[in-house]
Every structure is written in structure tokens, then in C-alpha cells.
Amino acid sequence: MRTLVFLSMALAMVVAVGAASPTPTITTQGPAALRSKLPFEPSEELFYEAEFSRAILRKLDVADFKFSAGRTAFRSPDMEVDGPAPEAFIFKAEISSKGFFPRLFNLNFKEQVESIVEPLSFTVQRTNIHDEQGKRVRMSEATFDRQKGKMSWTQQDPNNPSREPRQIITDFSGQLQDVLSAIYFIRTQPLQVGKSLEVFIGDGGRVYQVPIRIVEKKRMKTILGKVDVVRVDPDLFGPNRIVEKEKGQFSLWLTDDHRRIPVSGKLKTDYGTFDIKLKKVVYSPVH
């Protein structure tokens, strides 16, 4: 099971995406619109709640989300210089099922994701995922060597240590994200209605090119009050996309200010509709 861009990680509730063979080398992305301080610095925590609707089922609480951003010391595999490890961004996500959902779909799930990102190039360096679905548990790690242009992905079953780990090595070049760092990368970009951007995402041993359309601006009632928001639609579904075998549409609304806080998400699938809303923000203001 794969997690997706920002709150579309709610797909972990219902969508299973299998790992596939390596993909060709990707092209280079444009640089992130980095400032001296980014919207989520020096630290930030975001708390969300997901509701599910389908036919006569309306707005059932199904999952809690927590996202956090901060800094950590990290030495990448391709770093040969001695001395203290430099600082990197560390992004974390925790998603867990709750309420009526486990009984409705007979599925309890919990997922933890950790991403390490080099701050100047805003390129992912390491991704760790711990994924529990009932009794099924999978642990995966991806490391990214930008100098060699290699992404190494390994997945293990901790309940079956004798089972051979799955391993895939994929070529890449330029700026690369994972499913979690892509959320924060989007927040660094100038989002102009009618424009689009592309993000390259390494996930499950493959590299995906994800077009993102900036669709509209509007006023929205949120936990932050009534604020201006901008809607972005990542193209996640279809051939050669992150979710190849399912149909769906995902929209994300971010505050139209320097913080670019994701305040709402809507995921429409054949299973039903997930509405994800921001419930709490804890952050240190940028000075």
C-alpha cells in the first residue's frame, strides 16, 4: 500500500498499489522557491480528521492525521566530508483509523512516514515507512544518492524475518520528492491559478511524474477562520500514475498566503468520498 501526496494518504484506507519495475531516468525539475525561512519553519504540527461518505453513509469519522516539520542532523550516504552532520528537514506523518471505519471495511490501519530532505536543493534523502493493515505489517526504506543518481528501495515483513526483502534500485536525476516531502515542496511554490507544475516522486521503487494543476481561488471557512485559499489538483490516477488501477480525483486547498497551510482535502473514489479537514495547528512563527 502506498501513501500519496498530502492528505490523499487517506487512500491507504482503501487503495492497494503494488510495487513495480524500475523506471527510466527522469528529467530535472526547476528549483524550489526557497526563502530564508520556509512556511513550516522552524517547526510546525498539523492535525487533521478524515470523514467518509458513501450513499446513505454520511460523514463518518474514519481517521486521524498528524504531520510535523522540523530540523535534524543527517549525513547522507554520498557525503564524504568529515565533521558534524549538516542539518536537514525532517517531515513526519502519522495516520490511523478510528470510529466506524474498521467495522465498516473490516480494516484497521496505522501508518508512520518519515522523510529527510536536503534543505537547499529540497531533494529527499531518505524515506522510512511503517505500514500496518490488520495483522499485515510492512517496513520500507528508500535512500537517495543524488550524486550517483540512484534510489534504493527495500521492503521487509517484520512478522516473517526469514522472508527475503524486496529490493529495487532506480535511476533518477535532478530534484526528487517522496509522498510526504512533496506536500511541503508544493508549499514552497508560487501557486497561480491557471498554471501548473510537475513534481517527481519516488515511491515503492518507482519514479512518478505528477502534474499538479492550480485550479481556483476562493474564500473558505476553516479552523483558522474564513480565509482565502487556492485549490490544487494533483494528477494521481491513471496509467503510469501513482495509482494506476483505480479511478479517482484528489483536490487540496491551501491558504493563499505565505504559510500555504493545507486546510482541506477531498478524495473521490469508487469506494466513496473522503473529506479531510484541518483541526489544529501548532507552529513557531517565522521571524
N, C-alpha and C positions, 0 to 999 in steps of 0.2 A: 504494500500500500504506500502511495506517495503523497506527500504534502504538497500544496500548491501555493501560488503567490498570495500573500497576506491571508485574509480570513477565508479564502477558498480552501484553506486547510480543513475546513468543515467537510470537504469531500472525503476525508478519512473516515467519515461516518458510513459512507455507502459505496465509494468507488474504489475498486482494486485495480491498480495499474502494475503490470508485470515488468520486470527489468528486461532489456533487450540488448542487442549487439551494439558495439561502439559506432559512433557517428563520425563523419568526416571532420576535418579541421574547420573551425568557424572563423569568420572574419572579425576584425577589430571593431569594438564599439567606440562611440565618442566618449570623451571624458565626462565624468560626473560633475555636476555644477556645485563644486565644493566651496564652502565658505570657511573662514577661520573657525567658526563654530557651526555645527550642523543642527538641524531642528531637534534632535533627540539627545544632544549633549548638554551637560556632562553625564547625566543619567536620566532614565525615563522608564516608567512602568505603565502599561496599558492593560485594562481589564475589560473583557467582553463577555456577552452572553448570547448564545445562539438559540433561535426558536425555529421550529419546524412546522410547516403547514402542508396538508395534502387532503384534498377533497373535504370531507366533513371534519377532519382534524385541523384545528386552528391554533397556531402559535403555542406549541408545546415546548417548554424549556428542555433542551436536549444536550447542551454542552456549555462548559466554561472555557475561556481562553485567557491566558496571561502572556504578555510579551514584555521583554525588558531589554534595554540597551545600556551599555556601559563601555568601559575600557579594561583591558587586561594586558599583561606582558605575554608575548608569544614569539617564539623563534620558529620560523618556517623551515621546512626540510632543505630548501635551496640556499639558506643563509649560511655563509662560510665565515663571517666576521665574528671574532671573539668579543666578549664583553657582555654587558647586561642585555637581555632580550628587549627589543623595542615594544612600544605599546601598539595594540591593535584594538579594533572594535570587537566586542563580544555581544552577540544577539542571542536571546533565548526565547523559546516558546514552549508553553505547556498547554495541552488540550486534553480535556477529559469529559466523558459522557456523564449525564446525570438525568434525574427525573424519569419521565415515562419512556424515554427513548430506548433504554436497554431492554425493556419488556416488549416494546412495540416491534423492534427489529431483532431481538434476541442477540444483542451485541453490546458488550461493554468495551470501551476502548480508552486508552490513555497514550498520549504521545508527547515526547520531550525532544526538542530540537535545539542544538547549539551550533552557532556559526561564528567563526573567527574571520575577520575581514581586515585586510591591509588598508589603513585609512587614507593614504594619499591616492592610490590608484582605485580604491574602493573595489578591490577584487577579492573574492573569497579565498581563504587559505585552508580551512578545514571545516568539515561538517560532521556532526555526530547526531544520530537519530536513534532513540529508543522507542519502539512501537509495540504496544500491547493491544491485542484484539481477543478478548476472552482468554483462553489458555495459550493462544499463539503469541509468541514473543520474538521480535527480530531486533537485532542491533546492527547498525551500519555506520561506517566511517568513510568519508571521502577526503582525500588530501589533494591539493592542487599545487603543482610545481610550475610556476609561470615561466621560469627560465627554460625548462625543458619542454613546456607545453604539454604536460601530462596530467590528467585527472585519474587518480587511482581510487576505485570504489570497492569496498569489501562489506559483505553482509554475513552475519552469523546468527545461528539459532542457539541461544544460551541454554535452552532446555534439552538440547541434543549436541553436546560438545564433541562427539565423535563424528558428527556430520561435517563434511568438507565445506569450508566457507565459499561463498560465491564471490568471484573477483572479476572486475572489468577494468581495463585501462583504456582511456580515451584521449585522443589528441584534442587540444584546443589552443587558441591564440587570442591575445587581447584580453578584454575585460569580461570576467565571468562572475555570475552570481549563483547562489543556491536558492531554494524555495523560500528561505527566510530572509536572507540578505537582500533579495530582490524587493521586498517590501520597503526596506529602508533606502535602497537605491532610488526607487521611484520618488521617495520623499525629498530627494536632493535635486530633482529635475524641475525645470520650468514647464509647467503644465498649461498649455494654451489650447483652448477649445478649437477643434478642427484639425489640430496637429496630431502626430503620432510619434512613438519612439519604439525601439526594439531592444529587448533585453535577452541576453543569452544566459540560460540557466542550466547548470549541471545537476542532474537528478537521477538517481538509480543507475549510474554508469553511462548515462547518455547526455548529450548536449542538445538543448532545445532552443530554437529561435522563437521568441514570444513577442509578437506585435502587440502594442498597447495603444489604444485609441483614447484621446481625450474628447469626451462626448459633449458635456454641457456644464454650465454653472447654474446654481440656484440657491435659495435660502432653505435651510433645513433646521428643524427643531432637534436639538441634541442635548446630551448631558452637560455640554459646555454652554448651553443657551441656544438661541436662534442665530445661526452663523451662516456665512457664505461658504459653499462647498463646491468642489469640482469633481465630476464623475469620470472615472477611467474604466475602460473595459479591456482587460487582458484577454487575448485570444488563446484560450487554453484547450479547447476541444476540437477534435478532428484529426485527420491524417497528419502524422509527423508532429503532433502536438503532445503536450504532457499527458493529456487524457485522450487516447486515440479511439477507444472502443465505446465511449459514452457520448451522449448528446447533452449539451448544457450551455448556460450562459452565466458569466460572473461579472458583477459590477461593484465598484468600490468608490465610496465618497470620502474625500479628504478635505480638511479645512483649507479654504483658499487664502492662506496667509503663510508666513514664514515657517510655521510649525508643521504644516502638512500632516496634521494628525488624522489618521483613518478613523472616522466616526461611525461608519455604517458600511455593511456589505450585503449583497443579495446574490444568492446562488440558486439558479433554477436548473433542476434536473428532471429526468423522467420519474424519479422517486418522489419528488416534491420540491418545495421551496424552503431554503434556509435564509432566515434574516438574522444578521449578526450586528449587534449594537454595542457601542462603547458605553461602559458603565462607570468607569473610574479612571482618572489619570493621576499619576504621581511622578513628578519630574522636577529637575533642577533647572531654573530658568537660565537662558544664555545671557551672559553679561557682555 
